[in-house]
Amino acid sequence: MTSSIDEFIEYITFEKNYSSHTSIAYKKDLFSFEKFCLDNFQSNYIDEIKYSVIRRWIVYLIKKGNTNRTVNRKISVLRSYYKFLIRIEIIKCSPLIKHVPLKESKKVQIPFSENEIKKLFESNYFPENHNGYLSKIIIELFYFTGMRRAELINLKLIDIDFSNKVIKVVGKQNKERLITIIK
């Protein structure tokens, strides 16, 4: 007999087409919450939990040193799980229906200026060997295409159309997009 957590993980993996990394993270967060409920409330039926228990988990996570962003992500997993339980008619109402996410501080990202990148590529920072060429190409791909790290890692030679100067990238949730090669 499978648990509702296992059913939910199957749903997000096969029907929603979430990546295996996302599915594993969701499962870890749900089992972590289930363990918290068992350890503190002698209940491992997280589909029957009230918001007050979730609130105590939030406090517990913050006391353990988790950032508001991390806590919000874990609560988002719970929210998705409860939406799934409503969808399959296990529960009628989510205990998170009135939950307000914790405030997060905005992270200011300071990108490199065009001058800084130009200086980097014109310098002898990259040695003239295999590793130097590879490092330079990786930085160029990030900078000139806006590609994500996971997209670059999964890039294959057949994804690059040199004649049309286009790179086919598989992004989040397996969505494909085409990036024009400018340089």
Secondary structure as GFF3:
##gff-version 3
##sequence-region A 1 183
A	DSSP	alpha_helix	4	10	.	.	.	ID=ss1
A	DSSP	pi_helix	11	15	.	.	.	ID=ss2
A	DSSP	alpha_helix	20	41	.	.	.	ID=ss3
A	DSSP	three_ten_helix	46	48	.	.	.	ID=ss4
A	DSSP	alpha_helix	51	63	.	.	.	ID=ss5
A	DSSP	alpha_helix	68	87	.	.	.	ID=ss6
A	DSSP	alpha_helix	114	122	.	.	.	ID=ss7
A	DSSP	alpha_helix	130	145	.	.	.	ID=ss8
A	DSSP	alpha_helix	149	153	.	.	.	ID=ss9
A	DSSP	three_ten_helix	157	159	.	.	.	ID=ss10
A	DSSP	beta_strand	160	161	.	.	.	ID=ss11
A	DSSP	beta_strand	166	170	.	.	.	ID=ss12
A	DSSP	three_ten_helix	172	174	.	.	.	ID=ss13
A	DSSP	beta_strand	176	180	.	.	.	ID=ss14
###
